[in-house]
């Protein structure tokens, strides 16, 4: 699920078109490895849930499979309510923020790396 959403986030930027899941057999210049570390609703004494999403990413230069950058994205947002629909919607919004941050960071890192290797 996370991989599909990351691909969608990259496609939504409009800045990169040749993007896809590893299973489709692309020969990429870079690969983004991700590890979902937190994906939970945290409930506090006052009864107000907060949605916590943390995603660790590693940008890997191919074909040498060398990690060239890494970052963890951590987002905690209050849920819009306590019912199931509100919790699910809040998960969607919080995960969406993390995905956008990861896609934007990855594109900036690739531009930075490419700029330093062409000098």
Secondary structure, DSSP 4 states (H G I P E B T S, - for coil): -HHHHHHHHHHHHSS--S---GGG----SEEEEEEEEEEEEEE-TTS-EEEEEEEEEEEEETTTTEEEEEEEEEEEEE-S-SSHHHHHHHHHHHHHHHHHHHHHHHHHHHHHHHHHH--
